[in-house]
């Protein structure tokens, strides 16, 4: 790969739209759910898909169910996404994602 294309790839990466948010991993065999947040939804979904493909649990809190039911009984669902603002710092974006997770956690408690 030449230097120009590396530079272009770096620039594209820097200028990409960053999407974070709240997602749920569910064990479909027993209905248990884990509500999580991320500042990189695409990356998190890719990690989940890879974990399933190699049958390697990515969350220690899921390990027992993962071993009992197998990776194929787990699913990934996006609950809500937010885009990082152009002028927003990483810290500000992280705070927004954390606030979104808190809202979803409260909602989950109200439903239970």
Secondary structure as UniProt FT lines:
FT   HELIX           3..14
FT   STRAND          19..27
FT   TURN            28..30
FT   STRAND          33..38
FT   HELIX           41..54
FT   HELIX           60..62
FT   HELIX           63..69
FT   HELIX           71..73
FT   STRAND          74..83
FT   TURN            86..87
FT   HELIX           90..111
//
